[in-house]
Amino acid sequence: MINDSILSQYHAIIVTLNKGDMLFQYGDVASAFFIVRSGRIKMSNYSDDGREFVQGYFTDGQSFGEPPFFSKGNYPASAIAMEKSDVWKIPYDDFLLLLKNNFDIHLELMQTLCNRLVYKSTMLSELAIEEAEHRLLTLIRYLVEHESHRSDKPVKIAFTRQQLADMTGLRVETVIRSIKSLEQKRQLEIDLDGKIIWKQLSK
């Protein structure tokens, strides 16, 4: 979203994480803005009974943890590296100055945040009233549309069954059964490696 040279001008530094390293944890004060330079970051939290709920996965060029940053609040989830990752870290005041001096970046960030708010609102509705298969289709459509893919062409979904379960609040066994059912209904396909292939076969 923001090129390296601009980030460097505003005192951004690179934080290198190994797989499993925690960048910040639930309850920490949000005092910096983060953008993935390379790798993959997961934001998640846990229920009282220990069940994980994944807020999102973020990869090259994507920012995360924005709401508590702008509200000067605390993180509602922890950020963990899913693989070796480099993350840009920009101090609060420097990032606000960057936005002030670069309207195009400011606008793109606002559009990204609005898209995520729409997704969160949609998924909250799904969690409250929709069945498992509908939840999964809604999530898969979102992943396709927001990973720079065209939804009218086949797309391989990179996420595992467990990761899809973590993002929808479903048990992995339910996800496995639902995906098989959706395949039988020709609403998605499964390749020889077990990966989900999305085609715009139905609305």
ZATOR-934793 format. One record per residue: residue in three letters; x, y, z of N, C-alpha, C in turn. Coordinates in steps of 0.05 Angstrom, whole numbers, padded with zeros to 5 digits, always signed. Last residue first. Layout:
<gugus>
ALAXYZXYZXYZ
...
</gugus>
This chain:
<gugus>
LYS-00492-00356-00153-00493-00331-00137-00501-00338-00108
SER-00445-00402-00180-00471-00394-00171-00470-00369-00155
LEU-00394-00404-00200-00413-00423-00210-00442-00416-00203
GLN-00341-00377-00203-00367-00363-00201-00389-00381-00213
LYS-00299-00419-00165-00309-00410-00191-00336-00396-00186
TRP-00245-00435-00125-00270-00419-00127-00275-00413-00156
ILE-00221-00493-00098-00220-00477-00122-00247-00462-00124
ILE-00185-00514-00042-00210-00505-00052-00206-00487-00077
LYS-00141-00570-00043-00145-00542-00042-00172-00534-00054
GLY-00128-00623-00050-00147-00617-00029-00153-00587-00026
ASP-00097-00635-00093-00083-00630-00068-00101-00623-00045
LEU-00134-00637-00134-00122-00662-00125-00106-00659-00099
ASP-00185-00588-00114-00165-00600-00132-00153-00625-00120
ILE-00254-00578-00112-00231-00586-00096-00211-00598-00115
GLU-00300-00523-00122-00287-00548-00130-00263-00553-00112
LEU-00367-00499-00108-00338-00496-00109-00326-00523-00117
GLN-00417-00512-00119-00413-00485-00112-00383-00478-00108
ARG-00436-00564-00129-00422-00549-00150-00420-00519-00145
LYS-00454-00594-00088-00474-00576-00100-00462-00559-00122
GLN-00407-00619-00074-00428-00635-00086-00450-00618-00099
GLU-00382-00575-00051-00371-00587-00075-00392-00603-00089
LEU-00414-00568-00006-00414-00547-00027-00402-00557-00053
SER-00401-00615+00021-00429-00610+00012-00430-00589-00010
LYS-00347-00605+00033-00355-00628+00017-00383-00625+00005
ILE-00353-00560+00065-00339-00557+00039-00346-00581+00021
SER-00380-00583+00109-00393-00562+00093-00380-00559+00065
ARG-00342-00618+00130-00368-00628+00120-00381-00608+00101
ILE-00302-00580+00144-00296-00603+00126-00322-00613+00113
VAL-00330-00548+00181-00319-00536+00156-00314-00558+00136
THR-00339-00584+00222-00362-00572+00208-00353-00561+00181
GLU-00287-00594+00238-00303-00616+00228-00327-00606+00212
VAL-00272-00544+00259-00260-00553+00234-00275-00577+00221
ARG-00327-00503+00278-00308-00525+00284-00297-00535+00258
LEU-00330-00432+00266-00340-00459+00263-00319-00479+00272
GLY-00314-00380+00262-00325-00388+00288-00337-00416+00287
THR-00288-00364+00217-00318-00364+00216-00330-00372+00243
MET-00234-00368+00224-00245-00342+00215-00275-00341+00215
ASP-00226-00420+00239-00219-00399+00258-00231-00372+00250
ALA-00241-00446+00192-00257-00450+00216-00251-00428+00236
LEU-00200-00430+00159-00227-00422+00152-00245-00425+00176
GLN-00158-00457+00185-00158-00428+00184-00186-00417+00177
GLN-00173-00511+00176-00172-00500+00204-00172-00470+00204
ARG-00169-00515+00121-00195-00518+00134-00195-00507+00162
THR-00124-00462+00099-00130-00489+00106-00159-00490+00118
PHE-00121-00416+00043-00125-00422+00071-00133-00451+00076
ALA-00118-00404-00011-00094-00412+00003-00098-00422+00031
ILE-00158-00423-00063-00159-00411-00037-00135-00422-00020
LYS-00151-00408-00130-00144-00428-00110-00143-00413-00083
VAL-00200-00389-00176-00180-00380-00156-00176-00402-00136
PRO-00224-00380-00242-00218-00398-00220-00196-00387-00202
LYS-00260-00317-00253-00239-00337-00261-00233-00355-00237
ASP-00292-00280-00232-00303-00296-00254-00283-00316-00265
SER-00267-00250-00194-00284-00272-00184-00295-00289-00206
ARG-00200-00234-00198-00226-00231-00211-00243-00255-00204
HIS-00161-00212-00142-00169-00232-00162-00195-00224-00175
SER-00141-00184-00098-00135-00175-00125-00140-00196-00146
GLU-00165-00203-00053-00137-00211-00058-00129-00206-00087
HIS-00218-00192-00047-00199-00174-00035-00170-00184-00036
GLU-00247-00232-00072-00250-00205-00081-00229-00186-00071
VAL-00232-00278-00042-00226-00276-00071-00226-00247-00080
LEU-00250-00266+00009-00222-00271+00005-00214-00269-00024
TYR-00306-00261-00002-00291-00238+00008-00261-00242+00003
ARG-00318-00314-00016-00322-00292-00035-00306-00268-00027
ILE-00306-00339+00033-00290-00346+00009-00293-00324-00012
LEU-00346-00318+00066-00318-00313+00072-00301-00318+00047
THR-00393-00337+00041-00389-00308+00045-00359-00302+00050
LEU-00385-00392+00045-00386-00380+00019-00382-00350+00021
LEU-00386-00398+00101-00362-00405+00086-00362-00392+00059
ARG-00439-00383+00113-00417-00369+00125-00392-00373+00109
HIS-00467-00423+00086-00470-00396+00077-00447-00379+00088
GLU-00452-00468+00115-00445-00467+00087-00447-00438+00077
ALA-00474-00457+00167-00445-00460+00163-00438-00456+00133
GLU-00527-00407+00166-00516-00434+00170-00487-00435+00161
GLU-00537-00343+00199-00534-00360+00176-00522-00388+00183
ILE-00542-00309+00244-00566-00321+00233-00561-00342+00211
ALA-00493-00293+00268-00517-00292+00283-00540-00309+00271
LEU-00453-00297+00230-00450-00312+00255-00476-00314+00270
GLU-00473-00260+00192-00471-00289+00186-00470-00306+00211
SER-00467-00212+00219-00494-00221+00212-00494-00251+00206
LEU-00412-00212+00222-00428-00212+00247-00456-00221+00242
MET-00399-00209+00168-00393-00234+00182-00408-00235+00209
THR-00416-00156+00156-00428-00179+00142-00424-00205+00158
SER-00382-00127+00188-00411-00125+00192-00425-00149+00179
LYS-00333-00140+00165-00339-00147+00194-00369-00147+00199
TYR-00340-00119+00113-00336-00147+00117-00343-00156+00146
VAL-00344-00064+00126-00366-00078+00112-00364-00108+00116
LEU-00293-00057+00148-00317-00053+00165-00341-00066+00152
ARG-00262-00065+00103-00260-00084+00125-00284-00081+00144
ASN-00276-00021+00072-00281-00048+00062-00280-00069+00084
CYS-00256+00019+00105-00285+00017+00101-00292-00011+00090
LEU-00201+00010+00102-00214+00007+00127-00245+00004+00124
THR-00193+00022+00047-00187-00005+00057-00202-00010+00084
GLN-00207+00075+00046-00222+00056+00030-00218+00028+00040
MET-00167+00096+00079-00195+00099+00087-00212+00079+00072
LEU-00122+00085+00046-00125+00073+00073-00153+00074+00082
GLU-00132+00119+00003-00131+00090-00001-00134+00075+00025
LEU-00129+00169+00028-00154+00160+00016-00154+00130+00012
HIS-00074+00170+00044-00096+00173+00064-00122+00162+00053
ILE-00050+00167-00006-00046+00145+00013-00068+00145+00034
ASP-00066+00216-00026-00073+00192-00041-00071+00167-00023
PHE-00044+00254+00009-00073+00250+00009-00080+00224-00005
ASN+00006+00262+00046+00002+00244+00023-00028+00237+00022
ASN+00011+00291+00092+00027+00300+00069+00022+00283+00044
LYS-00021+00264+00128-00026+00292+00123-00013+00301+00098
LEU+00004+00214+00130-00022+00216+00119-00029+00245+00112
LEU+00052+00230+00156+00053+00217+00129+00026+00219+00116
LEU+00032+00246+00205+00045+00266+00187+00046+00255+00158
LEU+00016+00197+00225-00004+00218+00220+00007+00240+00202
PHE+00066+00173+00229+00047+00163+00210+00025+00183+00205
ASP+00091+00204+00269+00102+00203+00242+00082+00193+00222
ASP+00059+00193+00314+00060+00220+00303+00071+00221+00275
TYR+00069+00134+00319+00042+00147+00316+00044+00174+00303
PRO+00121+00102+00281+00110+00115+00305+00085+00131+00299
ILE+00116+00042+00245+00117+00071+00243+00106+00084+00268
LYS+00144-00015+00221+00133-00003+00246+00138+00027+00245
TRP+00138-00068+00175+00144-00039+00179+00130-00030+00205
VAL+00161-00133+00183+00139-00115+00186+00149-00086+00190
ASP+00176-00195+00156+00186-00168+00161+00163-00149+00162
SER+00175-00264+00177+00162-00240+00167+00178-00215+00174
LYS+00166-00332+00175+00186-00311+00177+00175-00286+00163
GLU+00097-00343+00192+00122-00351+00179+00142-00328+00183
MET+00059-00320+00223+00054-00347+00213+00077-00359+00199
ALA+00066-00279+00279+00077-00286+00253+00071-00315+00246
ILE+00011-00247+00310+00031-00269+00311+00040-00274+00282
ALA-00022-00204+00352-00011-00207+00325+00013-00226+00326
SER-00083-00207+00390-00054-00209+00388-00046-00213+00359
ALA-00136-00158+00401-00126-00185+00393-00096-00184+00392
PRO-00148-00107+00413-00168-00127+00421-00159-00155+00414
TYR-00101-00061+00439-00107-00081+00418-00127-00101+00429
ASN-00127+00002+00462-00112-00023+00467-00120-00043+00445
GLY-00124+00068+00431-00134+00048+00450-00116+00024+00453
LYS-00125+00110+00395-00106+00110+00418-00115+00091+00440
SER-00153+00105+00350-00169+00113+00374-00151+00115+00399
PHE-00116+00088+00314-00128+00114+00310-00144+00124+00334
PHE-00103+00038+00337-00082+00057+00331-00095+00085+00330
PRO-00150+00009+00338-00139+00018+00364-00117+00039+00360
PRO-00156+00004+00279-00176+00018+00297-00164+00026+00324
GLU-00109-00024+00256-00114+00005+00252-00133+00017+00273
GLY-00088-00075+00251-00089-00063+00277-00095-00033+00277
PHE-00050-00071+00189-00068-00085+00208-00067-00070+00235
SER-00036-00069+00118-00034-00059+00145-00053-00074+00163
GLN-00001-00103+00066-00026-00099+00081-00020-00088+00109
GLY+00045-00117+00039+00032-00092+00033+00008-00085+00049
ASP+00037-00186+00047+00053-00165+00036+00037-00140+00028
THR-00017-00201+00093+00007-00207+00079+00019-00183+00066
PHE-00057-00225+00146-00047-00202+00131-00020-00209+00119
TYR-00119-00250+00170-00092-00256+00161-00082-00233+00143
GLY-00163-00238+00227-00154-00235+00199-00125-00244+00195
GLN-00183-00257+00274-00194-00232+00263-00186-00228+00234
VAL-00199-00320+00295-00180-00305+00279-00194-00280+00267
PHE-00206-00347+00357-00221-00334+00335-00202-00315+00321
GLU-00197-00407+00394-00186-00384+00380-00205-00373+00359
ARG-00219-00426+00458-00223-00428+00429-00212-00403+00416
GLY-00218-00423+00514-00193-00429+00499-00196-00431+00469
ASP-00262-00406+00541-00257-00435+00540-00233-00443+00523
ASP-00261-00352+00532-00256-00361+00559-00250-00391+00560
SER-00229-00344+00467-00252-00343+00485-00244-00354+00512
TYR-00176-00305+00440-00186-00330+00450-00210-00326+00468
ASN-00155-00275+00377-00159-00275+00406-00172-00301+00414
SER-00110-00252+00325-00130-00270+00336-00133-00265+00366
MET-00079-00240+00265-00089-00227+00288-00112-00245+00299
LYS-00020-00261+00232-00047-00268+00240-00054-00251+00265
ILE+00021-00247+00176+00014-00241+00203-00015-00249+00209
ARG+00073-00265+00133+00044-00267+00139+00040-00264+00169
GLY+00119-00236+00085+00111-00256+00105+00081-00256+00109
SER+00138-00166+00084+00139-00193+00072+00131-00213+00094
ARG+00114-00122+00106+00133-00118+00083+00136-00145+00068
VAL+00055-00102+00135+00071-00125+00128+00088-00119+00103
ILE+00054-00047+00178+00048-00057+00151+00067-00080+00145
PHE+00029-00011+00234+00043-00034+00224+00034-00041+00195
PHE+00040+00043+00278+00025+00033+00255+00041+00011+00242
ALA+00038+00048+00350+00052+00048+00324+00034+00036+00303
SER+00011+00041+00396+00027+00066+00394+00042+00068+00368
ALA-00036+00012+00430-00029+00015+00402-00015+00042+00397
VAL-00021-00025+00488-00028+00001+00477-00019+00003+00448
ASP-00045-00093+00495-00023-00074+00491-00034-00047+00480
GLY-00088-00127+00493-00086-00108+00515-00064-00088+00513
TYR-00056-00180+00460-00082-00170+00470-00077-00151+00494
GLN+00009-00162+00436-00011-00180+00447-00035-00165+00457
PHE+00052-00160+00378+00040-00147+00401+00018-00166+00411
LEU+00082-00201+00354+00089-00172+00350+00077-00155+00372
MET+00109-00262+00370+00087-00244+00375+00096-00215+00371
ASP+00131-00317+00329+00137-00293+00345+00112-00275+00347
GLY+00117-00357+00294+00108-00360+00321+00114-00336+00339
LYS+00174-00348+00253+00147-00361+00256+00141-00365+00286
ASN+00206-00286+00269+00206-00314+00261+00178-00326+00265
LEU+00209-00219+00247+00196-00239+00264+00200-00267+00252
THR+00235-00155+00246+00237-00182+00235+00227-00202+00255
VAL+00214-00091+00232+00216-00111+00254+00215-00139+00241
ILE+00241-00033+00206+00232-00060+00200+00236-00078+00224
ILE+00214+00033+00216+00235+00013+00219+00223-00014+00213
ALA+00201+00100+00194+00192+00072+00198+00217+00054+00200
HIS+00209+00155+00187+00222+00141+00209+00211+00113+00215
TYR+00191+00173+00139+00176+00180+00163+00184+00161+00186
GLN+00223+00154+00098+00223+00183+00103+00209+00190+00129
SER+00207+00101+00097+00233+00108+00109+00235+00137+00115
LEU+00159+00105+00069+00159+00096+00097+00185+00104+00111
ILE+00178+00120+00019+00161+00138+00034+00161+00131+00063
SER+00206+00073+00005+00220+00099+00007+00204+00119+00023
ASP+00168+00032+00002+00188+00032+00023+00202+00059+00027
ASN+00099+00052-00010+00126+00042-00018+00147+00047+00004
ILE+00040+00025+00014+00058+00048+00015+00086+00038+00009
MET+00016-00024+00000+00000+00000+00000+00017+00025+00000
</gugus>
